[in-house]
Amino acid sequence: MSSNFGSGTGVFSIDKGDLLMLKLENGDIVKLECPEYTVTCAGCGAKGFMGGSAQSINVFYPLYDEDIQMLENSRVEKVRVYTADGHVEDSVKSDGAKKLLKALQLILDY
């Protein structure tokens, strides 16, 4: 699973082994581990012209069969990303959860 996001607060890093946690509507938690150290840079996670000069990060988390099964059976309601400085957490809106499931299905159907 690839993710990109910005902090709006400057440089930060995600260490090897830091977790991306996805809390599902059924109460299960999918824990994905970052396989390598990654640091922000100007525009790294930008899409198009927006955010091209802001500090952001593009990071990868492997998905395994058990993770995929959990994500297929319940929508994501919260996301928590651990960084070298602590963690960031946010709720996932219904539309975002639907998009994540659709993207997962596209990958699985490929």
N, CA, C and O atoms as a MOPAC input file, in Angstrom:
PM7 MOZYME 1SCF
protein

 N      0.84900 1    -1.16100 1     0.00000 1
 C      0.00000 1     0.00000 1     0.00000 1
 C      0.89400 1     1.22200 1     0.00000 1
 O      1.77800 1     1.35600 1     0.84600 1
 N      0.66700 1     2.09600 1    -0.93100 1
 C      1.45300 1     3.31100 1    -1.03800 1
 C      0.62100 1     4.47300 1    -0.52300 1
 O     -0.58400 1     4.54700 1    -0.76500 1
 N      1.27000 1     5.36600 1     0.17900 1
 C      0.56300 1     6.50800 1     0.73200 1
 C      1.43300 1     7.73500 1     0.58000 1
 O      2.65600 1     7.65900 1     0.69800 1
 N      0.80400 1     8.86200 1     0.31800 1
 C      1.56100 1    10.10100 1     0.33300 1
 C      0.76000 1    11.15000 1     1.07200 1
 O     -0.45900 1    11.24100 1     0.93200 1
 N      1.46100 1    11.93600 1     1.85600 1
 C      0.80000 1    12.98100 1     2.62400 1
 C      1.82700 1    13.99000 1     3.07300 1
 O      3.02800 1    13.72200 1     3.06700 1
 N      1.34400 1    15.15300 1     3.46300 1
 C      2.21500 1    16.21200 1     3.95200 1
 C      1.87800 1    16.55300 1     5.37900 1
 O      0.78800 1    16.25900 1     5.86900 1
 N      2.82700 1    17.17600 1     6.03500 1
 C      2.60900 1    17.51800 1     7.43500 1
 C      2.14500 1    18.94600 1     7.60900 1
 O      1.43300 1    19.26800 1     8.56000 1
 N      2.55100 1    19.80100 1     6.68800 1
 C      2.26100 1    21.21100 1     6.84300 1
 C      3.11600 1    21.85500 1     7.91700 1
 O      3.04500 1    23.06800 1     8.11400 1
 N      3.92300 1    21.07000 1     8.61600 1
 C      4.72000 1    21.60200 1     9.72400 1
 C      6.21800 1    21.45100 1     9.50800 1
 O      6.99900 1    21.80800 1    10.39000 1
 N      6.63800 1    20.93800 1     8.37000 1
 C      8.05700 1    20.81000 1     8.11800 1
 C      8.49400 1    19.38200 1     7.90800 1
 O      7.68500 1    18.50200 1     7.61400 1
 N      9.78200 1    19.16500 1     8.06400 1
 C     10.39600 1    17.87300 1     7.78000 1
 C     10.04700 1    16.85100 1     8.86100 1
 O     10.06400 1    17.16100 1    10.05200 1
 N      9.73100 1    15.63000 1     8.43100 1
 C      9.55900 1    14.51600 1     9.35600 1
 C      9.96400 1    13.24200 1     8.64200 1
 O     10.15300 1    13.24300 1     7.42600 1
 N     10.09800 1    12.16700 1     9.37800 1
 C     10.48800 1    10.89700 1     8.77500 1
 C      9.64200 1     9.76400 1     9.32800 1
 O      9.02900 1     9.87200 1    10.39100 1
 N      9.62900 1     8.69200 1     8.58500 1
 C      9.00500 1     7.44900 1     9.02300 1
 C     10.11800 1     6.41400 1     9.02800 1
 O     10.75300 1     6.16600 1     8.00300 1
 N     10.34700 1     5.81700 1    10.17400 1
 C     11.43400 1     4.85400 1    10.32800 1
 C     11.02000 1     3.46700 1     9.86600 1
 O      9.83500 1     3.13400 1     9.82900 1
 N     12.00600 1     2.67300 1     9.51900 1
 C     11.76500 1     1.27200 1     9.22100 1
 C     11.09300 1     0.64200 1    10.43800 1
 O     11.58200 1     0.78000 1    11.55900 1
 N      9.98700 1    -0.04000 1    10.22300 1
 C      9.26200 1    -0.67600 1    11.31800 1
 C      8.12200 1     0.15700 1    11.88300 1
 O      7.28500 1    -0.36900 1    12.61600 1
 N      8.06900 1     1.46200 1    11.55300 1
 C      6.94400 1     2.28300 1    12.01200 1
 C      5.65300 1     1.76800 1    11.38000 1
 O      5.65900 1     1.24000 1    10.26800 1
 N      4.55600 1     1.92900 1    12.10100 1
 C      3.28700 1     1.34300 1    11.67500 1
 C      2.33300 1     2.34200 1    11.03600 1
 O      2.31400 1     3.52600 1    11.37300 1
 N      1.55200 1     1.82700 1    10.11300 1
 C      0.34300 1     2.46600 1     9.61000 1
 C     -0.77800 1     1.58700 1    10.12600 1
 O     -0.84100 1     0.40500 1     9.78900 1
 N     -1.66600 1     2.14600 1    10.94100 1
 C     -2.74700 1     1.35700 1    11.53000 1
 C     -4.08200 1     1.81800 1    10.94800 1
 O     -4.37900 1     3.01200 1    10.90800 1
 N     -4.86800 1     0.86100 1    10.50400 1
 C     -6.18600 1     1.12700 1     9.93400 1
 C     -7.23300 1     0.49500 1    10.83700 1
 O     -7.31100 1    -0.72800 1    10.94600 1
 N     -8.03900 1     1.33400 1    11.48600 1
 C     -9.11900 1     0.81200 1    12.32900 1
 C    -10.35600 1     0.62300 1    11.45200 1
 O    -10.79300 1     1.54000 1    10.75700 1
 N    -10.89800 1    -0.57400 1    11.50300 1
 C    -12.04900 1    -0.91600 1    10.67600 1
 C    -13.34800 1    -0.71900 1    11.44300 1
 O    -13.35100 1    -0.67700 1    12.67300 1
 N    -14.45300 1    -0.59900 1    10.71000 1
 C    -15.76600 1    -0.40000 1    11.32700 1
 C    -16.15500 1    -1.54100 1    12.26200 1
 O    -16.90600 1    -1.33100 1    13.21400 1
 N    -15.64400 1    -2.76400 1    11.99400 1
 C    -15.98700 1    -3.90400 1    12.85000 1
 C    -15.08700 1    -4.00200 1    14.08600 1
 O    -15.20100 1    -4.94800 1    14.86500 1
 N    -14.19000 1    -3.02000 1    14.26300 1
 C    -13.32500 1    -2.99500 1    15.44100 1
 C    -11.94400 1    -3.59800 1    15.22900 1
 O    -11.04800 1    -3.39300 1    16.04800 1
 N    -11.76000 1    -4.34100 1    14.13600 1
 C    -10.44300 1    -4.91100 1    13.83700 1
 C     -9.45900 1    -3.79100 1    13.49000 1
 O     -9.85400 1    -2.70600 1    13.06300 1
 N     -8.17600 1    -4.07700 1    13.68200 1
 C     -7.12000 1    -3.12200 1    13.33700 1
 C     -6.11200 1    -3.81500 1    12.43100 1
 O     -5.54800 1    -4.85100 1    12.78200 1
 N     -5.89600 1    -3.22500 1    11.26000 1
 C     -4.89500 1    -3.71200 1    10.31900 1
 C     -3.61300 1    -2.93400 1    10.61200 1
 O     -3.60800 1    -1.70400 1    10.59300 1
 N     -2.52700 1    -3.66200 1    10.88300 1
 C     -1.23600 1    -3.03400 1    11.18400 1
 C     -0.27500 1    -3.32200 1    10.04000 1
 O      0.05600 1    -4.47600 1     9.76600 1
 N      0.16800 1    -2.25900 1     9.37900 1
 C      1.10300 1    -2.38000 1     8.26700 1
 C      2.43400 1    -1.77000 1     8.68900 1
 O      2.46700 1    -0.68900 1     9.27800 1
 N      3.52800 1    -2.46000 1     8.38900 1
 C      4.85300 1    -2.03300 1     8.83100 1
 C      5.64900 1    -1.43900 1     7.66900 1
 O      5.72200 1    -2.03000 1     6.59100 1
 N      6.23700 1    -0.28000 1     7.89100 1
 C      7.05900 1     0.37300 1     6.88100 1
 C      8.37300 1    -0.40000 1     6.72200 1
 O      9.07000 1    -0.62500 1     7.71100 1
 N      8.72500 1    -0.81000 1     5.49500 1
 C      9.91400 1    -1.63300 1     5.31200 1
 C     11.23100 1    -0.86400 1     5.24800 1
 O     12.30100 1    -1.47100 1     5.29900 1
 N     11.16700 1     0.47900 1     5.13600 1
 C     12.40500 1     1.24300 1     5.03600 1
 C     12.21600 1     2.67100 1     5.53400 1
 O     11.10700 1     3.20600 1     5.54200 1
 N     13.30800 1     3.26200 1     5.94400 1
 C     13.32300 1     4.65600 1     6.39500 1
 C     12.95700 1     5.55900 1     5.22600 1
 O     13.46100 1     5.38400 1     4.11700 1
 N     12.07900 1     6.52600 1     5.48000 1
 C     11.66200 1     7.48500 1     4.46100 1
 C     11.56400 1     8.85900 1     5.11200 1
 O     11.06700 1     8.98800 1     6.23100 1
 N     12.03800 1     9.87900 1     4.41100 1
 C     11.99800 1    11.24300 1     4.93000 1
 C     11.26600 1    12.14100 1     3.92900 1
 O     11.24000 1    11.86600 1     2.73000 1
 N     10.68000 1    13.20800 1     4.44400 1
 C      9.96800 1    14.14800 1     3.57700 1
 C     10.95000 1    14.89800 1     2.68400 1
 O     12.14900 1    14.96700 1     2.95400 1
 N     10.40500 1    15.44800 1     1.62700 1
 C     11.15200 1    16.37800 1     0.78100 1
 C     10.12500 1    17.28900 1     0.11500 1
 O      8.92900 1    17.00000 1     0.12400 1
 N     10.59100 1    18.36800 1    -0.44800 1
 C      9.68300 1    19.33500 1    -1.07700 1
 C      8.98600 1    18.69000 1    -2.26500 1
 O      9.62800 1    18.33000 1    -3.25200 1
 N      7.66600 1    18.54800 1    -2.16500 1
 C      6.86000 1    18.04500 1    -3.26900 1
 C      6.84000 1    16.54100 1    -3.45900 1
 O      6.25100 1    16.06800 1    -4.43000 1
 N      7.44900 1    15.77600 1    -2.58600 1
 C      7.52700 1    14.31400 1    -2.76700 1
 C      6.15500 1    13.65200 1    -2.88300 1
 O      5.98400 1    12.72100 1    -3.67000 1
 N      5.19500 1    14.11400 1    -2.12200 1
 C      3.87300 1    13.50300 1    -2.15500 1
 C      2.85400 1    14.33100 1    -2.89600 1
 O      1.65800 1    14.04500 1    -2.84200 1
 N      3.32200 1    15.37400 1    -3.60100 1
 C      2.40900 1    16.29200 1    -4.27800 1
 C      1.70300 1    15.61900 1    -5.44200 1
 O      2.23800 1    14.72200 1    -6.09200 1
 N      0.48800 1    16.07900 1    -5.68200 1
 C     -0.28800 1    15.64400 1    -6.84200 1
 C     -0.50500 1    16.87000 1    -7.71100 1
 O     -1.17900 1    17.81100 1    -7.29100 1
 N      0.04900 1    16.88000 1    -8.90900 1
 C     -0.06800 1    18.04000 1    -9.78900 1
 C      0.73400 1    19.20800 1    -9.24900 1
 O      1.78000 1    19.01400 1    -8.62900 1
 N      0.25100 1    20.41500 1    -9.47900 1
 C      0.97000 1    21.61200 1    -9.05100 1
 C      0.75100 1    21.94100 1    -7.57800 1
 O      1.56600 1    22.62400 1    -6.95700 1
 N     -0.35200 1    21.45300 1    -7.02900 1
 C     -0.67500 1    21.77500 1    -5.64300 1
 C      0.29500 1    21.07200 1    -4.69100 1
 O      0.50600 1    19.86400 1    -4.79300 1
 N      0.86600 1    21.81000 1    -3.79300 1
 C      1.75600 1    21.23800 1    -2.78400 1
 C      3.14400 1    20.93400 1    -3.29200 1
 O      3.90700 1    20.25000 1    -2.61000 1
 N      3.49700 1    21.42000 1    -4.47100 1
 C      4.78300 1    21.12100 1    -5.06500 1
 C      5.97200 1    21.60700 1    -4.26700 1
 O      7.06800 1    21.06400 1    -4.40300 1
 N      5.77900 1    22.62200 1    -3.43400 1
 C      6.89900 1    23.13900 1    -2.64500 1
 C      6.76900 1    22.77300 1    -1.16200 1
 O      7.66000 1    23.08300 1    -0.37100 1
 N      5.68100 1    22.12600 1    -0.78700 1
 C      5.45900 1    21.75700 1     0.61800 1
 C      6.19300 1    20.46500 1     0.96200 1
 O      6.39100 1    19.60800 1     0.10100 1
 N      6.59500 1    20.33300 1     2.22300 1
 C      7.20300 1    19.09800 1     2.69100 1
 C      6.13600 1    18.00900 1     2.72300 1
 O      5.08300 1    18.17200 1     3.33900 1
 N      6.41800 1    16.91500 1     2.06100 1
 C      5.49800 1    15.78200 1     2.04000 1
 C      6.31000 1    14.50500 1     1.85800 1
 O      7.52700 1    14.54400 1     1.67600 1
 N      5.61700 1    13.38300 1     1.91000 1
 C      6.31300 1    12.10300 1     1.89400 1
 C      5.54900 1    11.10600 1     1.03700 1
 O      4.32000 1    11.14400 1     0.96800 1
 N      6.27100 1    10.23200 1     0.39900 1
 C      5.68500 1     9.13600 1    -0.35800 1
 C      6.24500 1     7.86100 1     0.25300 1
 O      7.44800 1     7.61200 1     0.17400 1
 N      5.39100 1     7.05900 1     0.85500 1
 C      5.84700 1     5.90600 1     1.62800 1
 C      5.05900 1     4.65700 1     1.22400 1
 O      3.91000 1     4.74800 1     0.79100 1
 N      5.68500 1     3.50900 1     1.37100 1
 C      5.10700 1     2.22800 1     0.95400 1
 C      4.96000 1     1.30200 1     2.15700 1
 O      5.86400 1     1.20100 1     2.98600 1
 N      3.81000 1     0.62300 1     2.24600 1
 C      3.56900 1    -0.38800 1     3.27900 1
 C      3.07300 1    -1.66000 1     2.59100 1
 O      2.03600 1    -1.62600 1     1.92900 1
 N      3.78300 1    -2.77500 1     2.72900 1
 C      3.31500 1    -4.01500 1     2.09700 1
 C      2.00600 1    -4.52200 1     2.70000 1
 O      1.78800 1    -4.42500 1     3.90800 1
 N      1.15000 1    -5.05700 1     1.85600 1
 C     -0.10700 1    -5.69700 1     2.26800 1
 C      0.03500 1    -7.19900 1     2.11100 1
 O      0.52000 1    -7.67600 1     1.08400 1
 N     -0.38000 1    -7.93900 1     3.11000 1
 C     -0.33200 1    -9.40400 1     3.05700 1
 C     -1.75800 1    -9.94700 1     2.96000 1
 O     -2.72300 1    -9.21000 1     3.16000 1
 N     -1.88500 1   -11.23600 1     2.65400 1
 C     -3.19800 1   -11.84700 1     2.43600 1
 C     -4.16900 1   -11.58700 1     3.59100 1
 O     -5.33300 1   -11.25800 1     3.36100 1
 N     -3.69600 1   -11.73300 1     4.82100 1
 C     -4.56000 1   -11.50900 1     5.98400 1
 C     -5.05700 1   -10.05900 1     6.03300 1
 O     -6.21600 1    -9.81100 1     6.36500 1
 N     -4.18000 1    -9.10400 1     5.70300 1
 C     -4.55900 1    -7.68300 1     5.68500 1
 C     -5.63400 1    -7.44200 1     4.62900 1
 O     -6.61400 1    -6.73800 1     4.87200 1
 N     -5.43500 1    -8.03300 1     3.46000 1
 C     -6.38200 1    -7.85900 1     2.35800 1
 C     -7.75100 1    -8.40600 1     2.73400 1
 O     -8.77000 1    -7.76700 1     2.47500 1
 N     -7.77800 1    -9.58700 1     3.34200 1
 C     -9.05200 1   -10.18200 1     3.75700 1
 C     -9.77600 1    -9.28200 1     4.75500 1
 O    -10.99000 1    -9.09900 1     4.66500 1
 N     -9.03200 1    -8.72500 1     5.70300 1
 C     -9.64600 1    -7.83500 1     6.69000 1
 C    -10.21000 1    -6.58900 1     6.01900 1
 O    -11.30500 1    -6.14300 1     6.36200 1
 N     -9.46700 1    -6.01800 1     5.05900 1
 C     -9.91200 1    -4.80600 1     4.37800 1
 C    -11.10600 1    -5.06300 1     3.46600 1
 O    -11.91900 1    -4.16600 1     3.24300 1
 N    -11.21900 1    -6.27700 1     2.93700 1
 C    -12.36500 1    -6.62700 1     2.09500 1
 C    -13.63900 1    -6.77900 1     2.91200 1
 O    -14.73600 1    -6.58500 1     2.38900 1
 N    -13.50600 1    -7.12700 1     4.19500 1
 C    -14.67000 1    -7.45100 1     5.02100 1
 C    -15.22500 1    -6.29300 1     5.83600 1
 O    -16.32600 1    -6.39900 1     6.37600 1
 N    -14.49500 1    -5.19700 1     5.94000 1
 C    -14.98500 1    -4.06700 1     6.72600 1
 C    -14.31000 1    -2.78700 1     6.25600 1
 O    -13.13100 1    -2.79800 1     5.90100 1
 N    -15.04400 1    -1.69400 1     6.25100 1
 C    -14.50100 1    -0.41000 1     5.80500 1
 C    -13.57900 1     0.20300 1     6.86200 1
 O    -13.73200 1    -0.02400 1     8.06200 1
 N    -12.62600 1     0.98200 1     6.37300 1
 C    -11.70800 1     1.70900 1     7.24800 1
 C    -12.43000 1     2.92400 1     7.81100 1
 O    -13.08300 1     3.65900 1     7.06900 1
 N    -12.31600 1     3.14300 1     9.14300 1
 C    -12.93400 1     4.32200 1     9.74400 1
 C    -11.91700 1     5.29500 1    10.32800 1
 O    -12.22000 1     6.47800 1    10.48900 1
 N    -10.70200 1     4.81100 1    10.65200 1
 C     -9.64200 1     5.68800 1    11.17400 1
 C     -8.29500 1     5.22400 1    10.66100 1
 O     -8.08300 1     4.03800 1    10.40600 1
 N     -7.38400 1     6.18200 1    10.51200 1
 C     -6.01400 1     5.90000 1    10.08800 1
 C     -5.06200 1     6.53900 1    11.09500 1
 O     -5.24800 1     7.68700 1    11.49800 1
 N     -4.04800 1     5.78700 1    11.49200 1
 C     -2.99200 1     6.31800 1    12.36100 1
 C     -1.65100 1     6.00200 1    11.71900 1
 O     -1.36200 1     4.84900 1    11.40000 1
 N     -0.83300 1     7.03200 1    11.53200 1
 C      0.49300 1     6.88800 1    10.94200 1
 C      1.52500 1     7.24300 1    12.00200 1
 O      1.50600 1     8.34000 1    12.56000 1
 N      2.42000 1     6.30900 1    12.27300 1
 C      3.50700 1     6.56400 1    13.21900 1
 C      4.69600 1     7.13600 1    12.46900 1
 O      5.06400 1     6.65400 1    11.39800 1
 N      5.29500 1     8.17800 1    13.05100 1
 C      6.48800 1     8.80900 1    12.49800 1
 C      7.56600 1     8.80800 1    13.58100 1
 O      7.32900 1     8.37800 1    14.71000 1
 N      8.73900 1     9.29000 1    13.22300 1
 C      9.82800 1     9.37800 1    14.19800 1
 C      9.47200 1    10.35200 1    15.32700 1
 O     10.05900 1    10.28600 1    16.40700 1
 N      8.51900 1    11.24900 1    15.08500 1
 C      8.12500 1    12.26000 1    16.07300 1
 C      6.87400 1    11.90100 1    16.86300 1
 O      6.43800 1    12.69600 1    17.69600 1
 N      6.28800 1    10.74500 1    16.63600 1
 C      5.04600 1    10.37000 1    17.32000 1
 C      4.08300 1     9.75500 1    16.32200 1
 O      4.45300 1     8.87500 1    15.54600 1
 N      2.82300 1    10.23300 1    16.35000 1
 C      1.86200 1     9.72500 1    15.37300 1
 C      0.83800 1    10.78700 1    15.00100 1
 O      0.63300 1    11.76900 1    15.71500 1
 N      0.20800 1    10.55400 1    13.86300 1
 C     -0.86800 1    11.40300 1    13.35800 1
 C     -2.06200 1    10.48400 1    13.13800 1
 O     -1.91400 1     9.38400 1    12.60500 1
 N     -3.24600 1    10.93400 1    13.54900 1
 C     -4.44400 1    10.10900 1    13.42500 1
 C     -5.56600 1    10.94500 1    12.84500 1
 O     -5.68200 1    12.13500 1    13.13900 1
 N     -6.39300 1    10.32100 1    12.02000 1
 C     -7.53800 1    11.02200 1    11.45200 1
 C     -8.63400 1    10.02700 1    11.11000 1
 O     -8.37200 1     8.84700 1    10.87700 1
 N     -9.85400 1    10.51700 1    11.08400 1
 C    -10.99900 1     9.70400 1    10.67900 1
 C    -11.04100 1     9.63100 1     9.16300 1
 O    -10.54700 1    10.52400 1     8.47600 1
 N    -11.63500 1     8.56100 1     8.64300 1
 C    -11.80000 1     8.37800 1     7.20100 1
 C    -13.28100 1     8.54400 1     6.89200 1
 O    -14.12300 1     7.84400 1     7.45600 1
 N    -13.59200 1     9.46200 1     6.00200 1
 C    -14.97800 1     9.67200 1     5.60100 1
 C    -15.45600 1     8.47600 1     4.78100 1
 O    -14.65000 1     7.72900 1     4.22600 1
 N    -16.75300 1     8.30900 1     4.71500 1
 C    -17.35900 1     7.18900 1     3.99200 1
 C    -16.88200 1     7.11800 1     2.55000 1
 O    -16.57600 1     6.03300 1     2.05500 1
 N    -16.81300 1     8.26100 1     1.86600 1
 C    -16.35400 1     8.27800 1     0.47100 1
 C    -14.91500 1     7.79500 1     0.36100 1
 O    -14.57200 1     7.07900 1    -0.58000 1
 N    -14.06800 1     8.18000 1     1.31600 1
 C    -12.67900 1     7.74100 1     1.31300 1
 C    -12.56100 1     6.24800 1     1.52300 1
 O    -11.73700 1     5.59100 1     0.88600 1
 N    -13.38100 1     5.70500 1     2.41200 1
 C    -13.37400 1     4.26600 1     2.67100 1
 C    -13.82500 1     3.49900 1     1.42500 1
 O    -13.28100 1     2.43900 1     1.11300 1
 N    -14.82000 1     4.03800 1     0.71700 1
 C    -15.29900 1     3.39800 1    -0.51700 1
 C    -14.21800 1     3.42200 1    -1.59300 1
 O    -14.04600 1     2.44500 1    -2.32200 1
 N    -13.48700 1     4.53700 1    -1.69600 1
 C    -12.41700 1     4.64700 1    -2.68900 1
 C    -11.29300 1     3.66300 1    -2.39000 1
 O    -10.73700 1     3.05400 1    -3.30400 1
 N    -10.96200 1     3.50800 1    -1.12600 1
 C     -9.91600 1     2.55600 1    -0.73900 1
 C    -10.32100 1     1.13200 1    -1.10900 1
 O     -9.51300 1     0.37600 1    -1.64900 1
 N    -11.55800 1     0.76700 1    -0.82400 1
 C    -12.05300 1    -0.57000 1    -1.16100 1
 C    -12.07100 1    -0.77800 1    -2.67400 1
 O    -11.71000 1    -1.85300 1    -3.15400 1
 N    -12.48500 1     0.23700 1    -3.42500 1
 C    -12.51100 1     0.13800 1    -4.88500 1
 C    -11.09300 1    -0.03800 1    -5.44000 1
 O    -10.87200 1    -0.85900 1    -6.33100 1
 N    -10.12900 1     0.73600 1    -4.91100 1
 C     -8.73400 1     0.59600 1    -5.35300 1
 C     -8.19200 1    -0.79400 1    -5.04500 1
 O     -7.48400 1    -1.38400 1    -5.86100 1
 N     -8.52500 1    -1.31300 1    -3.87300 1
 C     -8.09900 1    -2.65900 1    -3.49500 1
 C     -8.68500 1    -3.69900 1    -4.45700 1
 O     -7.98800 1    -4.62200 1    -4.87900 1
 N     -9.96600 1    -3.54400 1    -4.80000 1
 C    -10.60600 1    -4.47300 1    -5.73100 1
 C     -9.97600 1    -4.42100 1    -7.11900 1
 O     -9.81900 1    -5.45200 1    -7.77300 1
 N     -9.61900 1    -3.22600 1    -7.56300 1
 C     -8.96100 1    -3.08200 1    -8.87900 1
 C     -7.62900 1    -3.82900 1    -8.90100 1
 O     -7.29500 1    -4.50000 1    -9.87700 1
 N     -6.88500 1    -3.70200 1    -7.82100 1
 C     -5.59800 1    -4.38700 1    -7.73500 1
 C     -5.78600 1    -5.89300 1    -7.70700 1
 O     -5.06300 1    -6.62100 1    -8.38600 1
 N     -6.74600 1    -6.36500 1    -6.93000 1
 C     -6.99800 1    -7.80100 1    -6.81200 1
 C     -7.52400 1    -8.38100 1    -8.11600 1
 O     -7.20500 1    -9.52200 1    -8.45300 1
 N     -8.32300 1    -7.61900 1    -8.85500 1
 C     -8.87100 1    -8.08600 1   -10.11800 1
 C     -7.82000 1    -8.12000 1   -11.22000 1
 O     -7.99700 1    -8.80400 1   -12.22800 1
 N     -6.73500 1    -7.38900 1   -11.03400 1
 C     -5.68400 1    -7.33400 1   -12.03700 1
 C     -4.94300 1    -8.63600 1   -12.04900 1
 O     -4.00600 1    -8.80700 1   -12.83000 1

